[in-house]
Amino acid sequence: MKFNCIVNEDFEFEFEDSETQNWDITPMGDQQFHVLNGHQAAKAKVLEADFDAKSITVEVNGNQYQVQIKDEYDQLVKKLGLSATAGNKMKDLKAPMPGLVLDVMVEVGQQINKGDSLLILEAMKMENVIKSAGDGIVKSILVAKGKSVDKGEVLLEME
C-alpha cells in the first residue's frame, strides 16, 4: 500500500508500507520508542494522536513534528473531489466507488455527527469505513448488507 505523508504542513513525500519492514521499533514506555532504520537510530515520543484525522504529533530526537498520513483510500477520495464539504450539514451519502456493502452501522432516525462511521464498503479487495462528512439525521437507508452498489448510487438519505 502506498501512503502520502505531510510533515508540518510544508513537506510532503510518499512511501510504500514495504519500506517500513526493515525498521526496528522498540517501545520504551510512556509513549516513547527507539527506532532503528539501517544504520540510523532515533528516539521518538508520541505527544498527541488523532486517529480520525490520521494525524500525529511526535518528538524525534528533540524536534517536534506534526505528521498527517493519507492512505490510498484517502488519496482516492481527494482525487475524486469528495473531500470538500459544503457547510457542516450532511447531505445524502453516495457511494464513492463501486463495491459491496459489508455492514450498515446506522439506523433510520439516528442523529449522526461529522466523523461517525456509517457503513463499510468493500471495494478493490479493501474494506473501507465510510464516515460522515457532516452532521444530520438518517432519513432512509437505501442499501442492505450484501448489496452491490455503483459509484454515485445514493446509500443513505439525510435530513
C-alpha positions in Angstrom: 0.0 0.0 0.0 1.2 3.5 -0.9 1.0 6.3 1.7 1.2 10.1 1.4 2.9 11.8 4.4 2.7 15.5 5.1 5.0 16.9 7.8 4.4 20.2 9.4 2.1 21.1 6.5 5.1 22.0 4.3 7.0 18.8 3.5 5.3 16.0 1.6 6.5 12.6 0.5 5.2 9.1 -0.4 6.3 5.7 0.8 5.2 2.1 0.4 4.4 0.1 3.5 7.0 -2.5 2.4 9.7 0.2 3.0 9.0 0.0 6.8 9.5 -3.7 7.1 13.2 -3.3 8.0 12.5 -0.8 10.7 13.2 -2.0 14.3 10.9 -0.2 16.6 11.3 -0.8 20.3 8.8 0.6 22.9 10.5 2.2 25.8 7.3 3.1 27.8 5.4 6.3 28.3 4.7 6.6 24.5 8.5 6.6 23.8 10.2 4.4 21.2 13.6 3.7 19.9 13.6 3.5 16.1 16.4 1.9 14.1 16.4 2.1 10.3 19.5 0.6 8.7 22.4 2.4 10.5 20.3 5.4 11.6 18.8 5.5 15.1 16.2 7.9 16.6 14.4 8.4 19.9 10.7 9.2 19.3 7.8 10.1 21.6 4.2 10.3 20.6 2.8 13.6 22.0 -0.7 13.6 20.5 -2.6 11.3 18.2 -5.9 11.9 16.3 -6.8 8.7 14.6 -9.9 10.0 13.0 -7.8 12.7 11.2 -4.9 10.3 10.7 -2.7 12.9 12.4 0.0 12.5 15.0 2.4 14.9 16.8 5.7 13.3 17.6 9.0 14.4 19.0 12.0 12.9 17.3 15.5 13.5 18.7 14.2 16.6 20.5 12.4 18.1 17.4 8.6 18.2 17.2 6.7 17.2 14.1 3.0 17.3 13.1 2.5 14.3 10.7 -0.6 13.6 8.7 -0.7 10.3 6.8 -3.1 9.6 3.9 -3.6 6.0 2.7 -4.7 5.0 -0.9 -8.4 5.4 0.0 -7.9 8.9 1.4 -5.9 9.9 -1.7 -8.7 8.4 -4.0 -11.4 10.3 -2.2 -9.4 13.5 -2.6 -8.7 12.8 -6.3 -12.5 12.2 -6.9 -13.2 15.5 -5.3 -15.3 14.0 -2.5 -13.3 15.5 0.4 -14.7 19.0 0.2 -17.9 19.5 2.1 -20.3 22.5 1.9 -21.1 23.5 5.4 -21.4 21.1 8.3 -24.8 19.6 7.4 -24.7 16.1 6.0 -26.4 15.6 2.6 -27.3 12.3 1.1 -24.5 9.7 1.1 -23.4 8.4 -2.3 -21.1 5.6 -3.0 -17.6 6.9 -3.7 -16.8 3.8 -5.8 -18.5 0.6 -6.9 -18.4 -2.1 -4.2 -20.2 -4.4 -1.8 -21.9 -3.2 1.3 -20.5 -5.3 4.2 -22.2 -3.6 7.1 -24.6 -0.7 7.7 -23.8 0.9 11.1 -26.7 3.4 11.4 -30.5 3.3 11.8 -33.3 5.4 10.4 -33.9 8.4 12.7 -30.4 8.2 14.1 -28.5 11.5 14.8 -25.0 11.4 13.3 -22.1 13.8 13.7 -19.2 14.5 11.4 -16.7 11.6 11.6 -19.2 9.0 12.7 -18.9 5.6 10.9 -21.9 5.0 8.6 -21.2 1.8 6.7 -18.4 -0.5 5.5 -18.0 -0.8 1.7 -15.7 -3.4 0.2 -14.0 -2.1 -3.0 -10.9 -3.4 -4.8 -10.5 -6.1 -2.1 -10.3 -3.4 0.6 -12.7 -2.8 3.4 -13.5 1.0 3.6 -15.3 2.5 6.5 -17.4 5.3 5.1 -17.7 8.2 7.6 -20.0 11.1 7.9 -18.7 14.4 6.3 -21.1 16.4 8.5 -24.0 16.3 10.9 -27.5 15.1 10.2 -30.3 12.6 10.8 -30.7 9.4 8.8 -33.9 9.8 6.8 -33.7 6.4 5.0 -31.3 3.6 4.3 -31.4 2.6 0.6 -28.9 -0.3 0.8 -28.6 -3.5 2.8 -25.7 -5.7 3.9 -24.5 -7.8 1.0 -25.9 -5.5 -1.7 -23.6 -4.4 -4.6 -23.6 -0.7 -5.3 -22.4 1.5 -8.2 -20.3 4.7 -7.9 -22.6 7.6 -7.2 -25.5 5.5 -6.0 -27.4 7.0 -3.0 -26.8 4.8 0.0 -28.4 6.9 2.8 -30.8 9.8 2.6 -30.2 12.5 5.3 -32.3 15.3 6.6 
